[in-house]
Amino acid sequence: MTARPEPENAPDSLRDLMSEADGLLLDFDGPVCSVFAGFPANVVAGQLREILAEGGHSSLPADIENTGDPFDVFRYASNLSEDDARYVEAALQAHEVEAVKSAQPNPGGHELIHIWSETGRKIAIVSNNSTAAVRSYLEKYGLLEKIDEIVSRTSFNAILLKPAPHLVINAVAALKVRAQNSVLIGDSPSDMIAARRASVHAIGYANKPEKLRLLTDSGAAAVIREMETACAAVNLGKRS
């Protein structure tokens, strides 16, 4: 059996966070899997730009023209008009559903879902990705029955997405737990900010070295480099 890594960045604090939490809020793209591993995000962003061009928006700001993040294009579209937001969101959702067919599971992500579920405590996926894509992935890997709630993108209203606290607040309410007794694990500053705004403890998942400072500066109570570290924290801090 492979030895589990000890929790990093104030291990006692990390174990305490995981052992005292009644609810786990888990970001999807990053902690659980790499959504666009087989369907590159920059390709999706390009196709969303084509949707905008078809709607008459062929001249885009340089940052939107050059971005490889489809969510940048979606957020831009949401500021143009409701129709543009609807068309781009529908296309993004279709691409996400296709992308999760070849999404790469993240080491430790599935394991954490299983381990947490075994404790009898509540767990929710909280994601800016579409509900259809999240559900499709979880069904593919037999994880859906382990998840109590999926709180993710269901509309073309980009303002509701993280870093806004909307999804996090809704997840806490759906799980029927207190925000102060919940913890969110995410890999982006927007996750940390959303958690902080919702009074939820945030654990940053720094799957790239440059994220260490970004996540800490954005309000992470602890930062881990591997999801297996979160698994170790749950096991070491299991309630008697």
Secondary structure as the mmCIF struct_conf table of DSSP 4:
data_model
#
loop_
_struct_conf.conf_type_id
_struct_conf.id
_struct_conf.beg_label_comp_id
_struct_conf.beg_label_asym_id
_struct_conf.beg_label_seq_id
_struct_conf.end_label_comp_id
_struct_conf.end_label_asym_id
_struct_conf.end_label_seq_id
HELX_LH_PP_P HELX_LH_PP_P1 THR A 2 GLU A 8
BEND BEND1 ASN A 9 ALA A 10
HELX_RH_AL_P HELX_RH_AL_P1 PRO A 11 GLU A 20
BEND BEND2 ASP A 22 ASP A 22
STRN STRN1 GLY A 23 LEU A 26
BEND BEND3 PHE A 28 PHE A 28
STRN STRN2 ASP A 29 ASP A 29
TURN_TY1_P TURN_TY1_P1 GLY A 30 VAL A 32
STRN STRN3 CYS A 33 SER A 34
TURN_TY1_P TURN_TY1_P2 VAL A 35 PHE A 36
BEND BEND4 ALA A 37 PHE A 39
HELX_RH_AL_P HELX_RH_AL_P2 ALA A 41 GLU A 54
TURN_TY1_P TURN_TY1_P3 GLY A 55 GLY A 56
BEND BEND5 SER A 59 SER A 59
HELX_RH_AL_P HELX_RH_AL_P3 ALA A 62 ASN A 66
HELX_RH_AL_P HELX_RH_AL_P4 PRO A 70 SER A 78
TURN_TY1_P TURN_TY1_P4 ASN A 79 LEU A 80
HELX_RH_AL_P HELX_RH_AL_P5 GLU A 82 ALA A 99
HELX_RH_3T_P HELX_RH_3T_P1 VAL A 100 SER A 102
HELX_LH_PP_P HELX_LH_PP_P2 ALA A 103 ALA A 103
STRN STRN4 GLN A 104 PRO A 105
HELX_LH_PP_P HELX_LH_PP_P3 ASN A 106 ASN A 106
TURN_TY1_P TURN_TY1_P5 PRO A 107 GLY A 108
HELX_RH_AL_P HELX_RH_AL_P6 GLY A 109 GLU A 118
TURN_TY1_P TURN_TY1_P6 THR A 119 GLY A 120
STRN STRN5 LYS A 122 SER A 130
HELX_RH_AL_P HELX_RH_AL_P7 THR A 131 LYS A 140
TURN_TY1_P TURN_TY1_P7 TYR A 141 GLY A 142
HELX_RH_3T_P HELX_RH_3T_P2 LEU A 144 LYS A 146
BEND BEND6 ASP A 148 ASP A 148
STRN STRN6 GLU A 149 ARG A 153
BEND BEND7 SER A 155 PHE A 156
HELX_RH_3T_P HELX_RH_3T_P3 ALA A 158 LEU A 160
BEND BEND8 LEU A 161 LEU A 161
TURN_TY1_P TURN_TY1_P8 LYS A 162 PRO A 163
BEND BEND9 ALA A 164 PRO A 165
HELX_RH_AL_P HELX_RH_AL_P8 HIS A 166 LEU A 175
TURN_TY1_P TURN_TY1_P9 LYS A 176 LYS A 176
HELX_RH_3T_P HELX_RH_3T_P4 ALA A 179 ASN A 181
STRN STRN7 SER A 182 GLY A 186
BEND BEND10 ASP A 187 SER A 188
HELX_RH_AL_P HELX_RH_AL_P9 PRO A 189 ARG A 197
TURN_TY1_P TURN_TY1_P10 ALA A 198 SER A 199
STRN STRN8 HIS A 201 TYR A 205
BEND BEND11 ASN A 207 LYS A 208
TURN_TY1_P TURN_TY1_P11 PRO A 209 GLU A 210
HELX_RH_AL_P HELX_RH_AL_P10 LYS A 211 ASP A 217
TURN_TY1_P TURN_TY1_P12 SER A 218 GLY A 219
BEND BEND12 ALA A 221 ALA A 221
STRN STRN9 ALA A 222 ILE A 224
BEND BEND13 ARG A 225 GLU A 226
HELX_RH_AL_P HELX_RH_AL_P11 MET A 227 LEU A 236
TURN_TY1_P TURN_TY1_P13 GLY A 237 GLY A 237
#
